[in-house]
Amino acid sequence: MTDPGKQSKPSRPVPSGEQPVDPGFWRRPLSSRMVWVLIAAAAVVLAAGVVVSLALGVRLF
């Protein structure tokens, strides 16, 4: 893990008045559509888990 007190160094020197254009893959915000796709995928996995559990006779509650 990185120390939150330390600032990450850009891959190339950035002039003092200019901000880096690309903050990096892991720091880019996700689009709204991608967030909904991830929520839908999680719901599908959860529903499939419940169906498989019930089919195998597992008592969930």
C-alpha atoms as an extended CHARMM CRD file, in Angstrom:
* protein
*
        61  EXT
         1         1  MET       CA              0.0000000000        0.0000000000        0.0000000000  PROA      1               0.0000000000
         2         2  THR       CA              1.0830000000        3.5530000000       -0.4530000000  PROA      2               0.0000000000
         3         3  ASP       CA              1.4260000000        6.0510000000        2.3300000000  PROA      3               0.0000000000
         4         4  PRO       CA             -1.4280000000        8.5990000000        2.0980000000  PROA      4               0.0000000000
         5         5  GLY       CA              0.9460000000       11.3610000000        3.2080000000  PROA      5               0.0000000000
         6         6  LYS       CA              3.1980000000       10.8730000000        0.2080000000  PROA      6               0.0000000000
         7         7  GLN       CA              2.2460000000       12.2360000000       -3.1730000000  PROA      7               0.0000000000
         8         8  SER       CA              2.6550000000       10.0110000000       -6.2080000000  PROA      8               0.0000000000
         9         9  LYS       CA              5.1830000000       11.1740000000       -8.7590000000  PROA      9               0.0000000000
        10        10  PRO       CA              3.9780000000       11.6280000000      -12.3440000000  PROA      10              0.0000000000
        11        11  SER       CA              5.6570000000        9.5110000000      -15.0220000000  PROA      11              0.0000000000
        12        12  ARG       CA              6.9830000000       12.6370000000      -16.7200000000  PROA      12              0.0000000000
        13        13  PRO       CA              7.9020000000       15.9950000000      -15.2280000000  PROA      13              0.0000000000
        14        14  VAL       CA              4.9380000000       18.3840000000      -15.2590000000  PROA      14              0.0000000000
        15        15  PRO       CA              5.5240000000       22.1220000000      -15.5890000000  PROA      15              0.0000000000
        16        16  SER       CA              4.5790000000       24.0000000000      -12.4280000000  PROA      16              0.0000000000
        17        17  GLY       CA              1.4090000000       25.6310000000      -13.8390000000  PROA      17              0.0000000000
        18        18  GLU       CA              0.0880000000       22.5610000000      -15.6530000000  PROA      18              0.0000000000
        19        19  GLN       CA             -1.9000000000       19.6550000000      -14.2470000000  PROA      19              0.0000000000
        20        20  PRO       CA             -1.3680000000       16.1220000000      -15.6130000000  PROA      20              0.0000000000
        21        21  VAL       CA             -3.9480000000       15.3240000000      -18.2910000000  PROA      21              0.0000000000
        22        22  ASP       CA             -4.4780000000       11.6590000000      -17.4600000000  PROA      22              0.0000000000
        23        23  PRO       CA             -4.7010000000       10.8660000000      -13.7320000000  PROA      23              0.0000000000
        24        24  GLY       CA             -4.2450000000        7.1320000000      -14.3960000000  PROA      24              0.0000000000
        25        25  PHE       CA             -6.6380000000        4.2360000000      -14.8320000000  PROA      25              0.0000000000
        26        26  TRP       CA             -7.3630000000        3.6250000000      -11.1460000000  PROA      26              0.0000000000
        27        27  ARG       CA             -8.1090000000        7.2890000000      -10.4040000000  PROA      27              0.0000000000
        28        28  ARG       CA            -10.5570000000        7.9220000000      -13.2500000000  PROA      28              0.0000000000
        29        29  PRO       CA            -14.1750000000        8.1110000000      -12.1210000000  PROA      29              0.0000000000
        30        30  LEU       CA            -16.4860000000        5.4700000000      -13.5720000000  PROA      30              0.0000000000
        31        31  SER       CA            -19.2390000000        6.5440000000      -15.8950000000  PROA      31              0.0000000000
        32        32  SER       CA            -22.8100000000        6.2950000000      -14.6220000000  PROA      32              0.0000000000
        33        33  ARG       CA            -23.5470000000        3.5480000000      -17.1360000000  PROA      33              0.0000000000
        34        34  MET       CA            -20.6250000000        1.4440000000      -15.8960000000  PROA      34              0.0000000000
        35        35  VAL       CA            -21.7920000000        1.8220000000      -12.2830000000  PROA      35              0.0000000000
        36        36  TRP       CA            -25.2600000000        0.5110000000      -13.2400000000  PROA      36              0.0000000000
        37        37  VAL       CA            -23.6890000000       -2.3670000000      -15.1890000000  PROA      37              0.0000000000
        38        38  LEU       CA            -21.6660000000       -3.3460000000      -12.1090000000  PROA      38              0.0000000000
        39        39  ILE       CA            -24.7660000000       -3.1410000000       -9.8800000000  PROA      39              0.0000000000
        40        40  ALA       CA            -26.7500000000       -5.2970000000      -12.3380000000  PROA      40              0.0000000000
        41        41  ALA       CA            -23.9280000000       -7.8460000000      -12.5520000000  PROA      41              0.0000000000
        42        42  ALA       CA            -23.7660000000       -8.0580000000       -8.7470000000  PROA      42              0.0000000000
        43        43  ALA       CA            -27.5540000000       -8.5520000000       -8.5980000000  PROA      43              0.0000000000
        44        44  VAL       CA            -27.3690000000      -11.3700000000      -11.1660000000  PROA      44              0.0000000000
        45        45  VAL       CA            -24.5840000000      -13.1200000000       -9.2400000000  PROA      45              0.0000000000
        46        46  LEU       CA            -26.5320000000      -12.7540000000       -5.9820000000  PROA      46              0.0000000000
        47        47  ALA       CA            -29.7490000000      -14.1040000000       -7.5350000000  PROA      47              0.0000000000
        48        48  ALA       CA            -27.8770000000      -17.0320000000       -9.0950000000  PROA      48              0.0000000000
        49        49  GLY       CA            -26.3230000000      -17.8270000000       -5.7250000000  PROA      49              0.0000000000
        50        50  VAL       CA            -29.7250000000      -17.8490000000       -4.0380000000  PROA      50              0.0000000000
        51        51  VAL       CA            -31.2310000000      -20.0760000000       -6.7500000000  PROA      51              0.0000000000
        52        52  VAL       CA            -28.3390000000      -22.5460000000       -6.6180000000  PROA      52              0.0000000000
        53        53  SER       CA            -28.4060000000      -22.5930000000       -2.8210000000  PROA      53              0.0000000000
        54        54  LEU       CA            -32.1370000000      -23.3080000000       -2.7710000000  PROA      54              0.0000000000
        55        55  ALA       CA            -31.7470000000      -25.9790000000       -5.4510000000  PROA      55              0.0000000000
        56        56  LEU       CA            -29.1150000000      -27.7210000000       -3.3210000000  PROA      56              0.0000000000
        57        57  GLY       CA            -31.3950000000      -27.5670000000       -0.2850000000  PROA      57              0.0000000000
        58        58  VAL       CA            -29.4370000000      -25.0100000000        1.7080000000  PROA      58              0.0000000000
        59        59  ARG       CA            -31.5370000000      -23.1140000000        4.2430000000  PROA      59              0.0000000000
        60        60  LEU       CA            -30.6290000000      -19.4530000000        3.8620000000  PROA      60              0.0000000000
        61        61  PHE       CA            -32.7270000000      -17.9870000000        6.6720000000  PROA      61              0.0000000000
